[in-house]
């Protein structure tokens, strides 16, 4: 994932955001204000990403209405 994508997921995970009920996993630490996660947590992050992909209406361009 691009850093800007991760940053947006973190913003959207705050109270009032679209992922507030299932927030993006918290980082294990920060280096120069940038977050990092342990390699061992890769599966946790992949599972979170899979869950948000299963939600209809989250992300992506809206579908055209069939005519």
N, C-alpha and C positions, 0 to 999 in steps of 0.2 A: 504494500500500500504506500501511496505517496504520503509524506508528512502532512500535507495540507488536508488529506482525507482523514487521517487519524485525529488531527486537531479539530476538525468539524464534528467527528463522532464524539469527542470529549465535550465539546460545547453543547451538542444536542443531548448529552447525558445528564446535564445539570438540571436542577429543579425547574419545571416548566418547559423543558425541552422534549422533543419527540421520543427520546429514548430514556426518559427519566424513570420509567418502571422497570427497564432492563438496561441499565447503563453499560457503556463500554468498560471493560476491565481497567481498574486503576493501575497506573504504572508502578513498577517496583522501585523506581528512583528517577532522578533527573541529572543530566549532564549539560551544563551551559543552558539551562532552562528547557532543554529538550527531554521528553520522556523516554524511558527505556523499560523493556519487559524481559524477564528471564526467558531463555530459550525453552525451558520446561513448560512455560505457559502458552506455547504456540497453539496447542489443541484447544485450550479455553477460548482463545481469541478467534480461532477458526469456527468454533461452535457458536459463539456470539454472532459472528458475521453470517453464518448460515441461518440463524434465527431471524435476523433482520431481513434477510432476503426472502423469507417465507411470508412476510407481512405484505398484504396487498396495500397499495397506495403509499408505500414508503420508498422514497428515492426514485430516481429516473424521471423521464419525461412522461407526462400524462398521455394515455392512449387516446387515439382519435375515436370519436363515436362512430359506430357503424351507421351507414345511411341506408 
